[in-house]
Amino acid sequence: MSDKPLAETEAFKALYDTVARLRAPDGCPWDREQSPATLRGDLIEETYECIEAIDEKDPPHIKEELGDLFLLVTMLAYMHEQEGLFSVADSLQCVTEKLIRRHPHVFGEVTVKDSNEVLDNWARIKVEQEGRKPKDSLMDQVSRSLPPLDRAYKLQKKAAKAGFDWPDVPPVMGKLEEELGEVKAAIAEGDRESLEGELGDLLFSAVNLCRFLQVEPSVALQRTNAKFVARFKHVEKRMKETNQTMMPGNLEAMDIFWEEAKH
């Protein structure tokens, strides 16, 4: 491996020194009060903000959001360094060694024919070279800490890799329609527990359709969230311009402005 350019080394050292200064006894009170537990939500939020910037294809915004992620992961690692558990350098060295070890087709003599074989080797190396206990089930390989939408997607990908998958799109669509019918039946029955289960099945089927069509469901939903926000803001603006109040009684006017926002 070649050495990193001096500029990158200096840039990371500057970030590390800044984090250390913020966490110092005479540093920032807010930063000193933080812990790995308190930064979990920030890590998730910043990750999604970075995804949004990538979706927008906005390099300056991507640069900023990646910087925020660098800050958070450096801060988290430094907190553990302060506790004497491991250093920031230990974490960086660990991931570098892992990358080299799990890419023998790049850093060794192994030959692979495609990305699927790369993933197979990756899984085998985790067990044979790193001593990780094989999972009893493919499902156990998917972290329980993932957000439900992302976990559903990864669970389905694991099952599909084992051959447990639909042959083509029509039956996937059919399953989605079937689950929608069961939701309607649960609504008619008035059983809240049953309705919750059926809505879960409907969401799971929608995620499965995304997976089958090679669309990341969380990314797709994030784009729809952004679209909804933009259109709703337009409705708010137009209602204010026409001296109307956002309220159920003015739904017809809001619908008109909503359609206006779509165009």
Residue, then its C-alpha position, 0 to 999 in steps of 0.5 A: m500500500s502506498d502512503k497517503p498524500l501529506a495533505e490528507t494526513e495533515a487534514f485528518k491530524a487537524l480534525y483529530d486535534t480539534v476533537a481533542r481540544l473540544r473534549a479537553p477539560d477546558g474545551c467545549p462544555w457541550d462536547r465534553e458532556q457527550s457520550p457514544a450513547t448521546l451521539r447515536g441519533d446524530l450519527i443516524e441523522e447525519t448519515y441520512e443527510c449525506i444520502e440526501a446530498i448524494d441524491e441531489k448530486d450536490p458536490p459542495h453539500i456532499k463534501e459538507e455532510l461527509g465532513d460531519l460524518f468524519l467528525l462524528v466517527t472521529m469523536l466517537a473513536y476519541m471518546h473510547e481513546q479517552e477511556g483507554l479502551f482503544s485509540v483512534a489509530d487502533s480503529l483506523q488500523c483495524v479497518t485497514e487490516k480488515l480491508i486487506r484481509r477480505h480482499p485477497h483478490v486485490f492484495g493477494e493471489v486469489t482470483v474471482k470472477d464477479s462481485n458475488e464471488v467477492l461476497d462469498n469470499w468475504a463471508r468465508i474469511k470472516v469465519e475461517q480467518e477471523g474466527r467468527k462463529p458461523k451463524d445458525s441462520l442466514m437471518d442471524q447475519v442481519s443486525r437487529s439494530l437496523p431500522p425496520l425498513d432497512r432490516a426488512y430489505k437486508l433480510q429479503k436479500k439474504a433469503a433471495k441469495a439462498g434461492f428463496d425468491w420470486p421468479d419474476v415481477p408479476p407474483v411480487m406485485g400479486k403478493l402486494e395486492e394480496e396484502l392490501g386486500e388483507v389490510k382492507a379486511a382487517i379494517a372491516e373487522g375493526d381488529r387493531e392488532s390484526l390491522e397492525g400485523e397486516l399493515g406490517d405485511l403490506l410494508f414488507s411486501a412493498v420493500n420486497l418489490c423494491r428489492f426485486l426491482q433493485v431499488e433501495p427502499s430507504v433511499a426511495l422513501q427518503r426521496t418521497n419524503a423530500k418531495f412531500v415536504a417541497r410540495f407541502k411548503h408550496v401549499e403553505k406558501r400559496m394558502k398564505e398568499t391567498n389569505q387562507t388558513m391551513m385547516p380541514g375546511n379548506l382542503e379543496a383549496m389545498d388540493i388545488f395548490w398541491e396539484e399546482a406544486k406537482h407541476 
